[in-house]
């Protein structure tokens, strides 16, 4: 089961930067977040790409990325915050792409 979830998450993460499938991929990741702690390690690893999508030009993609990030953060264990810190710090850096 975990292998299937990992493959599903990896497939969605690969599609985030796609113009057509970006919103659907982010919504799919949000749906996976509802599976709970089984999907948590894979979604925490994908959080960097999701946070990067919050700066997308498309409002639909941006809103889907924000909703997905909130869903992941609400379901994750407090102990996984340390694993998320590199993604949080990277999104705060000066070189990060500003939202448009």
Jmol script that loads the backbone (N, CA, C; Angstrom):
load data "model"
ATOM      1  N   UNK A   1       0.814  -1.184   0.000  1.00  0.00           N
ATOM      2  CA  UNK A   1       0.000   0.000   0.000  1.00  0.00           C
ATOM      3  C   UNK A   1       0.867   1.261   0.000  1.00  0.00           C
ATOM      4  N   UNK A   2       1.921   1.263   0.801  1.00  0.00           N
ATOM      5  CA  UNK A   2       2.788   2.435   0.877  1.00  0.00           C
ATOM      6  C   UNK A   2       3.502   2.674  -0.451  1.00  0.00           C
ATOM      7  N   UNK A   3       3.861   1.602  -1.129  1.00  0.00           N
ATOM      8  CA  UNK A   3       4.528   1.745  -2.420  1.00  0.00           C
ATOM      9  C   UNK A   3       3.600   2.382  -3.440  1.00  0.00           C
ATOM     10  N   UNK A   4       2.337   1.992  -3.418  1.00  0.00           N
ATOM     11  CA  UNK A   4       1.360   2.561  -4.350  1.00  0.00           C
ATOM     12  C   UNK A   4       1.147   4.047  -4.072  1.00  0.00           C
ATOM     13  N   UNK A   5       1.092   4.412  -2.797  1.00  0.00           N
ATOM     14  CA  UNK A   5       0.915   5.826  -2.444  1.00  0.00           C
ATOM     15  C   UNK A   5       2.138   6.633  -2.873  1.00  0.00           C
ATOM     16  N   UNK A   6       3.330   6.069  -2.653  1.00  0.00           N
ATOM     17  CA  UNK A   6       4.557   6.773  -3.045  1.00  0.00           C
ATOM     18  C   UNK A   6       4.580   7.009  -4.546  1.00  0.00           C
ATOM     19  N   UNK A   7       4.226   5.993  -5.325  1.00  0.00           N
ATOM     20  CA  UNK A   7       4.207   6.145  -6.782  1.00  0.00           C
ATOM     21  C   UNK A   7       3.169   7.174  -7.216  1.00  0.00           C
ATOM     22  N   UNK A   8       2.027   7.178  -6.541  1.00  0.00           N
ATOM     23  CA  UNK A   8       0.978   8.132  -6.860  1.00  0.00           C
ATOM     24  C   UNK A   8       1.441   9.561  -6.551  1.00  0.00           C
ATOM     25  N   UNK A   9       2.056   9.752  -5.394  1.00  0.00           N
ATOM     26  CA  UNK A   9       2.565  11.073  -5.011  1.00  0.00           C
ATOM     27  C   UNK A   9       3.647  11.524  -5.989  1.00  0.00           C
ATOM     28  N   UNK A  10       4.569  10.637  -6.325  1.00  0.00           N
ATOM     29  CA  UNK A  10       5.637  10.985  -7.258  1.00  0.00           C
ATOM     30  C   UNK A  10       5.078  11.366  -8.627  1.00  0.00           C
ATOM     31  N   UNK A  11       4.045  10.669  -9.071  1.00  0.00           N
ATOM     32  CA  UNK A  11       3.406  10.995 -10.342  1.00  0.00           C
ATOM     33  C   UNK A  11       2.773  12.375 -10.326  1.00  0.00           C
ATOM     34  N   UNK A  12       2.094  12.699  -9.223  1.00  0.00           N
ATOM     35  CA  UNK A  12       1.476  14.014  -9.107  1.00  0.00           C
ATOM     36  C   UNK A  12       2.520  15.123  -9.009  1.00  0.00           C
ATOM     37  N   UNK A  13       3.592  14.880  -8.266  1.00  0.00           N
ATOM     38  CA  UNK A  13       4.641  15.888  -8.114  1.00  0.00           C
ATOM     39  C   UNK A  13       5.290  16.185  -9.464  1.00  0.00           C
ATOM     40  N   UNK A  14       5.453  15.174 -10.301  1.00  0.00           N
ATOM     41  CA  UNK A  14       6.036  15.373 -11.623  1.00  0.00           C
ATOM     42  C   UNK A  14       5.144  16.244 -12.504  1.00  0.00           C
ATOM     43  N   UNK A  15       3.846  16.245 -12.235  1.00  0.00           N
ATOM     44  CA  UNK A  15       2.905  17.000 -13.061  1.00  0.00           C
ATOM     45  C   UNK A  15       2.622  18.407 -12.534  1.00  0.00           C
ATOM     46  N   UNK A  16       3.146  18.769 -11.385  1.00  0.00           N
ATOM     47  CA  UNK A  16       2.839  20.082 -10.797  1.00  0.00           C
ATOM     48  C   UNK A  16       3.268  21.220 -11.717  1.00  0.00           C
ATOM     49  N   UNK A  17       4.412  21.103 -12.347  1.00  0.00           N
ATOM     50  CA  UNK A  17       4.912  22.189 -13.197  1.00  0.00           C
ATOM     51  C   UNK A  17       4.267  22.217 -14.576  1.00  0.00           C
ATOM     52  N   UNK A  18       3.456  21.232 -14.891  1.00  0.00           N
ATOM     53  CA  UNK A  18       2.774  21.182 -16.185  1.00  0.00           C
ATOM     54  C   UNK A  18       1.643  22.211 -16.215  1.00  0.00           C
ATOM     55  N   UNK A  19       1.544  22.953 -17.300  1.00  0.00           N
ATOM     56  CA  UNK A  19       0.527  24.008 -17.403  1.00  0.00           C
ATOM     57  C   UNK A  19      -0.889  23.441 -17.336  1.00  0.00           C
ATOM     58  N   UNK A  20      -1.135  22.321 -18.032  1.00  0.00           N
ATOM     59  CA  UNK A  20      -2.488  21.760 -18.090  1.00  0.00           C
ATOM     60  C   UNK A  20      -2.851  20.972 -16.833  1.00  0.00           C
ATOM     61  N   UNK A  21      -1.913  20.163 -16.356  1.00  0.00           N
ATOM     62  CA  UNK A  21      -2.214  19.215 -15.284  1.00  0.00           C
ATOM     63  C   UNK A  21      -1.795  19.681 -13.899  1.00  0.00           C
ATOM     64  N   UNK A  22      -1.254  20.881 -13.772  1.00  0.00           N
ATOM     65  CA  UNK A  22      -0.755  21.353 -12.479  1.00  0.00           C
ATOM     66  C   UNK A  22      -1.827  21.421 -11.411  1.00  0.00           C
ATOM     67  N   UNK A  23      -2.958  22.011 -11.749  1.00  0.00           N
ATOM     68  CA  UNK A  23      -4.046  22.138 -10.770  1.00  0.00           C
ATOM     69  C   UNK A  23      -4.594  20.774 -10.380  1.00  0.00           C
ATOM     70  N   UNK A  24      -4.791  19.909 -11.353  1.00  0.00           N
ATOM     71  CA  UNK A  24      -5.314  18.567 -11.064  1.00  0.00           C
ATOM     72  C   UNK A  24      -4.339  17.765 -10.208  1.00  0.00           C
ATOM     73  N   UNK A  25      -3.042  17.936 -10.473  1.00  0.00           N
ATOM     74  CA  UNK A  25      -2.039  17.223  -9.680  1.00  0.00           C
ATOM     75  C   UNK A  25      -2.064  17.694  -8.229  1.00  0.00           C
ATOM     76  N   UNK A  26      -2.186  18.996  -8.027  1.00  0.00           N
ATOM     77  CA  UNK A  26      -2.239  19.524  -6.663  1.00  0.00           C
ATOM     78  C   UNK A  26      -3.506  19.083  -5.947  1.00  0.00           C
ATOM     79  N   UNK A  27      -4.612  19.051  -6.655  1.00  0.00           N
ATOM     80  CA  UNK A  27      -5.857  18.565  -6.051  1.00  0.00           C
ATOM     81  C   UNK A  27      -5.753  17.078  -5.717  1.00  0.00           C
ATOM     82  N   UNK A  28      -5.057  16.326  -6.559  1.00  0.00           N
ATOM     83  CA  UNK A  28      -4.826  14.909  -6.268  1.00  0.00           C
ATOM     84  C   UNK A  28      -3.984  14.715  -5.022  1.00  0.00           C
ATOM     85  N   UNK A  29      -2.968  15.551  -4.867  1.00  0.00           N
ATOM     86  CA  UNK A  29      -2.142  15.481  -3.654  1.00  0.00           C
ATOM     87  C   UNK A  29      -2.955  15.840  -2.417  1.00  0.00           C
ATOM     88  N   UNK A  30      -3.868  16.797  -2.562  1.00  0.00           N
ATOM     89  CA  UNK A  30      -4.748  17.142  -1.447  1.00  0.00           C
ATOM     90  C   UNK A  30      -5.654  15.988  -1.062  1.00  0.00           C
ATOM     91  N   UNK A  31      -6.111  15.244  -2.074  1.00  0.00           N
ATOM     92  CA  UNK A  31      -6.948  14.077  -1.795  1.00  0.00           C
ATOM     93  C   UNK A  31      -6.145  12.976  -1.103  1.00  0.00           C
ATOM     94  N   UNK A  32      -4.899  12.834  -1.477  1.00  0.00           N
ATOM     95  CA  UNK A  32      -4.044  11.828  -0.827  1.00  0.00           C
ATOM     96  C   UNK A  32      -3.822  12.198   0.634  1.00  0.00           C
ATOM     97  N   UNK A  33      -3.791  13.488   0.943  1.00  0.00           N
ATOM     98  CA  UNK A  33      -3.593  13.930   2.325  1.00  0.00           C
ATOM     99  C   UNK A  33      -4.707  13.430   3.234  1.00  0.00           C
ATOM    100  N   UNK A  34      -5.877  13.176   2.672  1.00  0.00           N
ATOM    101  CA  UNK A  34      -6.983  12.676   3.491  1.00  0.00           C
ATOM    102  C   UNK A  34      -6.773  11.221   3.923  1.00  0.00           C
ATOM    103  N   UNK A  35      -5.781  10.542   3.357  1.00  0.00           N
ATOM    104  CA  UNK A  35      -5.493   9.157   3.754  1.00  0.00           C
ATOM    105  C   UNK A  35      -4.783   9.089   5.099  1.00  0.00           C
ATOM    106  N   UNK A  36      -4.304  10.224   5.572  1.00  0.00           N
ATOM    107  CA  UNK A  36      -3.731  10.288   6.911  1.00  0.00           C
ATOM    108  C   UNK A  36      -2.269   9.916   6.994  1.00  0.00           C
ATOM    109  N   UNK A  37      -1.917   9.288   8.096  1.00  0.00           N
ATOM    110  CA  UNK A  37      -0.514   9.051   8.420  1.00  0.00           C
ATOM    111  C   UNK A  37       0.178   8.079   7.467  1.00  0.00           C
ATOM    112  N   UNK A  38      -0.584   7.303   6.718  1.00  0.00           N
ATOM    113  CA  UNK A  38       0.025   6.381   5.758  1.00  0.00           C
ATOM    114  C   UNK A  38       0.732   7.164   4.658  1.00  0.00           C
ATOM    115  N   UNK A  39       0.160   8.283   4.259  1.00  0.00           N
ATOM    116  CA  UNK A  39       0.718   9.086   3.170  1.00  0.00           C
ATOM    117  C   UNK A  39       1.645  10.187   3.658  1.00  0.00           C
ATOM    118  N   UNK A  40       1.709  10.393   4.952  1.00  0.00           N
ATOM    119  CA  UNK A  40       2.455  11.525   5.506  1.00  0.00           C
ATOM    120  C   UNK A  40       3.916  11.603   5.070  1.00  0.00           C
ATOM    121  N   UNK A  41       4.699  10.530   5.132  1.00  0.00           N
ATOM    122  CA  UNK A  41       6.121  10.667   4.760  1.00  0.00           C
ATOM    123  C   UNK A  41       6.321  11.106   3.313  1.00  0.00           C
ATOM    124  N   UNK A  42       5.455  10.664   2.440  1.00  0.00           N
ATOM    125  CA  UNK A  42       5.600  10.992   1.023  1.00  0.00           C
ATOM    126  C   UNK A  42       5.140  12.416   0.737  1.00  0.00           C
ATOM    127  N   UNK A  43       4.105  12.856   1.424  1.00  0.00           N
ATOM    128  CA  UNK A  43       3.612  14.217   1.228  1.00  0.00           C
ATOM    129  C   UNK A  43       4.543  15.250   1.842  1.00  0.00           C
ATOM    130  N   UNK A  44       5.151  14.920   2.967  1.00  0.00           N
ATOM    131  CA  UNK A  44       6.116  15.830   3.584  1.00  0.00           C
ATOM    132  C   UNK A  44       7.315  16.007   2.652  1.00  0.00           C
ATOM    133  N   UNK A  45       7.723  14.940   1.990  1.00  0.00           N
ATOM    134  CA  UNK A  45       8.834  15.036   1.044  1.00  0.00           C
ATOM    135  C   UNK A  45       8.463  15.880  -0.170  1.00  0.00           C
ATOM    136  N   UNK A  46       7.190  15.912  -0.529  1.00  0.00           N
ATOM    137  CA  UNK A  46       6.726  16.678  -1.693  1.00  0.00           C
ATOM    138  C   UNK A  46       6.364  18.113  -1.348  1.00  0.00           C
ATOM    139  N   UNK A  47       6.435  18.477  -0.086  1.00  0.00           N
ATOM    140  CA  UNK A  47       5.975  19.797   0.350  1.00  0.00           C
ATOM    141  C   UNK A  47       6.750  20.934  -0.315  1.00  0.00           C
ATOM    142  N   UNK A  48       8.023  20.746  -0.594  1.00  0.00           N
ATOM    143  CA  UNK A  48       8.817  21.782  -1.237  1.00  0.00           C
ATOM    144  C   UNK A  48       8.270  22.156  -2.613  1.00  0.00           C
ATOM    145  N   UNK A  49       7.934  21.160  -3.407  1.00  0.00           N
ATOM    146  CA  UNK A  49       7.372  21.412  -4.736  1.00  0.00           C
ATOM    147  C   UNK A  49       6.003  22.061  -4.641  1.00  0.00           C
ATOM    148  N   UNK A  50       5.240  21.678  -3.618  1.00  0.00           N
ATOM    149  CA  UNK A  50       3.903  22.256  -3.434  1.00  0.00           C
ATOM    150  C   UNK A  50       4.021  23.720  -3.030  1.00  0.00           C
ATOM    151  N   UNK A  51       4.937  24.026  -2.119  1.00  0.00           N
ATOM    152  CA  UNK A  51       5.137  25.420  -1.709  1.00  0.00           C
ATOM    153  C   UNK A  51       5.658  26.276  -2.864  1.00  0.00           C
ATOM    154  N   UNK A  52       6.464  25.684  -3.719  1.00  0.00           N
ATOM    155  CA  UNK A  52       6.956  26.407  -4.887  1.00  0.00           C
ATOM    156  C   UNK A  52       5.805  26.749  -5.839  1.00  0.00           C
ATOM    157  N   UNK A  53       4.814  25.885  -5.904  1.00  0.00           N
ATOM    158  CA  UNK A  53       3.664  26.118  -6.787  1.00  0.00           C
ATOM    159  C   UNK A  53       2.764  27.244  -6.279  1.00  0.00           C
ATOM    160  N   UNK A  54       2.919  27.645  -5.029  1.00  0.00           N
ATOM    161  CA  UNK A  54       2.110  28.761  -4.528  1.00  0.00           C
ATOM    162  C   UNK A  54       2.501  30.081  -5.185  1.00  0.00           C
ATOM    163  N   UNK A  55       3.633  30.129  -5.843  1.00  0.00           N
ATOM    164  CA  UNK A  55       4.070  31.317  -6.557  1.00  0.00           C
ATOM    165  C   UNK A  55       3.754  31.274  -8.042  1.00  0.00           C
ATOM    166  N   UNK A  56       2.924  30.339  -8.464  1.00  0.00           N
ATOM    167  CA  UNK A  56       2.579  30.197  -9.875  1.00  0.00           C
ATOM    168  C   UNK A  56       1.770  31.400 -10.365  1.00  0.00           C
ATOM    169  N   UNK A  57       1.863  31.685 -11.657  1.00  0.00           N
ATOM    170  CA  UNK A  57       1.125  32.813 -12.238  1.00  0.00           C
ATOM    171  C   UNK A  57      -0.371  32.547 -12.281  1.00  0.00           C
ATOM    172  N   UNK A  58      -0.744  31.286 -12.485  1.00  0.00           N
ATOM    173  CA  UNK A  58      -2.158  30.929 -12.586  1.00  0.00           C
ATOM    174  C   UNK A  58      -2.807  30.952 -11.207  1.00  0.00           C
ATOM    175  N   UNK A  59      -3.895  31.676 -11.087  1.00  0.00           N
ATOM    176  CA  UNK A  59      -4.596  31.773  -9.800  1.00  0.00           C
ATOM    177  C   UNK A  59      -5.157  30.425  -9.373  1.00  0.00           C
ATOM    178  N   UNK A  60      -5.634  29.627 -10.327  1.00  0.00           N
ATOM    179  CA  UNK A  60      -6.192  28.315  -9.993  1.00  0.00           C
ATOM    180  C   UNK A  60      -5.121  27.396  -9.419  1.00  0.00           C
ATOM    181  N   UNK A  61      -3.942  27.400 -10.021  1.00  0.00           N
ATOM    182  CA  UNK A  61      -2.838  26.567  -9.529  1.00  0.00           C
ATOM    183  C   UNK A  61      -2.394  27.058  -8.161  1.00  0.00           C
ATOM    184  N   UNK A  62      -2.295  28.373  -8.013  1.00  0.00           N
ATOM    185  CA  UNK A  62      -1.876  28.963  -6.737  1.00  0.00           C
ATOM    186  C   UNK A  62      -2.846  28.585  -5.618  1.00  0.00           C
ATOM    187  N   UNK A  63      -4.151  28.697  -5.886  1.00  0.00           N
ATOM    188  CA  UNK A  63      -5.153  28.358  -4.876  1.00  0.00           C
ATOM    189  C   UNK A  63      -5.130  26.872  -4.538  1.00  0.00           C
ATOM    190  N   UNK A  64      -4.937  26.031  -5.553  1.00  0.00           N
ATOM    191  CA  UNK A  64      -4.856  24.592  -5.306  1.00  0.00           C
ATOM    192  C   UNK A  64      -3.620  24.248  -4.491  1.00  0.00           C
ATOM    193  N   UNK A  65      -2.503  24.945  -4.748  1.00  0.00           N
ATOM    194  CA  UNK A  65      -1.272  24.695  -3.983  1.00  0.00           C
ATOM    195  C   UNK A  65      -1.437  25.104  -2.524  1.00  0.00           C
ATOM    196  N   UNK A  66      -2.088  26.234  -2.296  1.00  0.00           N
ATOM    197  CA  UNK A  66      -2.315  26.693  -0.922  1.00  0.00           C
ATOM    198  C   UNK A  66      -3.229  25.709  -0.187  1.00  0.00           C
ATOM    199  N   UNK A  67      -4.286  25.267  -0.843  1.00  0.00           N
ATOM    200  CA  UNK A  67      -5.213  24.319  -0.217  1.00  0.00           C
ATOM    201  C   UNK A  67      -4.526  22.989   0.075  1.00  0.00           C
ATOM    202  N   UNK A  68      -3.681  22.534  -0.833  1.00  0.00           N
ATOM    203  CA  UNK A  68      -2.964  21.270  -0.629  1.00  0.00           C
ATOM    204  C   UNK A  68      -1.965  21.394   0.511  1.00  0.00           C
ATOM    205  N   UNK A  69      -1.226  22.502   0.558  1.00  0.00           N
ATOM    206  CA  UNK A  69      -0.259  22.704   1.644  1.00  0.00           C
ATOM    207  C   UNK A  69      -0.966  22.748   2.993  1.00  0.00           C
ATOM    208  N   UNK A  70      -2.110  23.425   3.049  1.00  0.00           N
ATOM    209  CA  UNK A  70      -2.874  23.461   4.303  1.00  0.00           C
ATOM    210  C   UNK A  70      -3.349  22.076   4.701  1.00  0.00           C
ATOM    211  N   UNK A  71      -3.816  21.294   3.738  1.00  0.00           N
ATOM    212  CA  UNK A  71      -4.294  19.939   4.040  1.00  0.00           C
ATOM    213  C   UNK A  71      -3.167  19.073   4.582  1.00  0.00           C
ATOM    214  N   UNK A  72      -1.984  19.197   4.002  1.00  0.00           N
ATOM    215  CA  UNK A  72      -0.843  18.401   4.464  1.00  0.00           C
ATOM    216  C   UNK A  72      -0.426  18.830   5.859  1.00  0.00           C
ATOM    217  N   UNK A  73      -0.338  20.126   6.092  1.00  0.00           N
ATOM    218  CA  UNK A  73       0.114  20.628   7.394  1.00  0.00           C
ATOM    219  C   UNK A  73      -0.890  20.290   8.487  1.00  0.00           C
ATOM    220  N   UNK A  74      -2.177  20.334   8.168  1.00  0.00           N
ATOM    221  CA  UNK A  74      -3.193  19.994   9.170  1.00  0.00           C
ATOM    222  C   UNK A  74      -3.170  18.519   9.539  1.00  0.00           C
ATOM    223  N   UNK A  75      -2.797  17.639   8.601  1.00  0.00           N
ATOM    224  CA  UNK A  75      -2.835  16.211   8.904  1.00  0.00           C
ATOM    225  C   UNK A  75      -1.518  15.663   9.431  1.00  0.00           C
ATOM    226  N   UNK A  76      -0.433  16.397   9.263  1.00  0.00           N
ATOM    227  CA  UNK A  76       0.859  15.834   9.640  1.00  0.00           C
ATOM    228  C   UNK A  76       1.092  15.875  11.151  1.00  0.00           C
ATOM    229  N   UNK A  77       1.916  14.967  11.574  1.00  0.00           N
ATOM    230  CA  UNK A  77       2.281  14.846  12.976  1.00  0.00           C
ATOM    231  C   UNK A  77       3.177  16.014  13.378  1.00  0.00           C
ATOM    232  N   UNK A  78       3.075  16.467  14.619  1.00  0.00           N
ATOM    233  CA  UNK A  78       3.975  17.536  15.076  1.00  0.00           C
ATOM    234  C   UNK A  78       5.454  17.130  15.004  1.00  0.00           C
ATOM    235  N   UNK A  79       5.716  15.844  15.004  1.00  0.00           N
ATOM    236  CA  UNK A  79       7.092  15.369  14.958  1.00  0.00           C
ATOM    237  C   UNK A  79       7.700  15.483  13.557  1.00  0.00           C
ATOM    238  N   UNK A  80       6.879  15.698  12.534  1.00  0.00           N
ATOM    239  CA  UNK A  80       7.400  15.801  11.175  1.00  0.00           C
ATOM    240  C   UNK A  80       7.735  17.234  10.776  1.00  0.00           C
ATOM    241  N   UNK A  81       7.537  18.179  11.692  1.00  0.00           N
ATOM    242  CA  UNK A  81       7.856  19.577  11.393  1.00  0.00           C
ATOM    243  C   UNK A  81       9.344  19.726  11.085  1.00  0.00           C
ATOM    244  N   UNK A  82      10.173  18.988  11.783  1.00  0.00           N
ATOM    245  CA  UNK A  82      11.607  19.069  11.548  1.00  0.00           C
ATOM    246  C   UNK A  82      11.946  18.643  10.117  1.00  0.00           C
ATOM    247  N   UNK A  83      11.244  17.667   9.584  1.00  0.00           N
ATOM    248  CA  UNK A  83      11.483  17.232   8.209  1.00  0.00           C
ATOM    249  C   UNK A  83      11.019  18.277   7.198  1.00  0.00           C
ATOM    250  N   UNK A  84      10.082  19.136   7.593  1.00  0.00           N
ATOM    251  CA  UNK A  84       9.556  20.173   6.696  1.00  0.00           C
ATOM    252  C   UNK A  84      10.386  21.449   6.717  1.00  0.00           C
ATOM    253  N   UNK A  85      11.219  21.617   7.694  1.00  0.00           N
ATOM    254  CA  UNK A  85      11.959  22.869   7.849  1.00  0.00           C
ATOM    255  C   UNK A  85      12.785  23.257   6.620  1.00  0.00           C
ATOM    256  N   UNK A  86      13.491  22.330   5.961  1.00  0.00           N
ATOM    257  CA  UNK A  86      14.226  22.754   4.757  1.00  0.00           C
ATOM    258  C   UNK A  86      13.308  23.342   3.677  1.00  0.00           C
ATOM    259  N   UNK A  87      12.119  22.780   3.510  1.00  0.00           N
ATOM    260  CA  UNK A  87      11.175  23.309   2.518  1.00  0.00           C
ATOM    261  C   UNK A  87      10.676  24.684   2.941  1.00  0.00           C
ATOM    262  N   UNK A  88      10.393  24.856   4.232  1.00  0.00           N
ATOM    263  CA  UNK A  88       9.930  26.158   4.714  1.00  0.00           C
ATOM    264  C   UNK A  88      11.010  27.212   4.532  1.00  0.00           C
ATOM    265  N   UNK A  89      12.241  26.886   4.906  1.00  0.00           N
ATOM    266  CA  UNK A  89      13.335  27.850   4.812  1.00  0.00           C
ATOM    267  C   UNK A  89      13.665  28.185   3.357  1.00  0.00           C
ATOM    268  N   UNK A  90      13.580  27.208   2.480  1.00  0.00           N
ATOM    269  CA  UNK A  90      13.847  27.466   1.065  1.00  0.00           C
ATOM    270  C   UNK A  90      12.803  28.401   0.470  1.00  0.00           C
ATOM    271  N   UNK A  91      11.562  28.270   0.920  1.00  0.00           N
ATOM    272  CA  UNK A  91      10.514  29.132   0.375  1.00  0.00           C
ATOM    273  C   UNK A  91      10.596  30.549   0.946  1.00  0.00           C
ATOM    274  N   UNK A  92      11.320  30.732   2.045  1.00  0.00           N
ATOM    275  CA  UNK A  92      11.492  32.049   2.633  1.00  0.00           C
ATOM    276  C   UNK A  92      12.746  32.776   2.150  1.00  0.00           C
ATOM    277  N   UNK A  93      13.605  32.066   1.430  1.00  0.00           N
ATOM    278  CA  UNK A  93      14.878  32.673   1.033  1.00  0.00           C
ATOM    279  C   UNK A  93      14.662  33.840   0.077  1.00  0.00           C
ATOM    280  N   UNK A  94      15.641  34.687   0.008  1.00  0.00           N
ATOM    281  CA  UNK A  94      15.573  35.890  -0.816  1.00  0.00           C
ATOM    282  C   UNK A  94      15.512  35.522  -2.297  1.00  0.00           C
ATOM    283  N   UNK A  95      16.137  34.416  -2.668  1.00  0.00           N
ATOM    284  CA  UNK A  95      16.184  34.021  -4.068  1.00  0.00           C
ATOM    285  C   UNK A  95      14.910  33.320  -4.514  1.00  0.00           C
ATOM    286  N   UNK A  96      13.999  33.082  -3.615  1.00  0.00           N
ATOM    287  CA  UNK A  96      12.745  32.426  -3.986  1.00  0.00           C
ATOM    288  C   UNK A  96      11.956  33.329  -4.923  1.00  0.00           C
ATOM    289  N   UNK A  97      11.241  32.713  -5.827  1.00  0.00           N
ATOM    290  CA  UNK A  97      10.452  33.454  -6.800  1.00  0.00           C
ATOM    291  C   UNK A  97       9.301  34.158  -6.100  1.00  0.00           C
ATOM    292  N   UNK A  98       9.193  35.475  -6.226  1.00  0.00           N
ATOM    293  CA  UNK A  98       8.096  36.179  -5.536  1.00  0.00           C
ATOM    294  C   UNK A  98       6.750  35.875  -6.185  1.00  0.00           C
ATOM    295  N   UNK A  99       5.694  35.845  -5.403  1.00  0.00           N
ATOM    296  CA  UNK A  99       4.367  35.607  -5.990  1.00  0.00           C
ATOM    297  C   UNK A  99       3.971  36.767  -6.889  1.00  0.00           C
ATOM    298  N   UNK A 100       3.275  36.427  -7.963  1.00  0.00           N
ATOM    299  CA  UNK A 100       2.915  37.466  -8.930  1.00  0.00           C
ATOM    300  C   UNK A 100       1.431  37.695  -8.962  1.00  0.00           C
TER     301      UNK A 100
END
end "model"
wireframe off; spacefill off
backbone 0.3
color backbone group
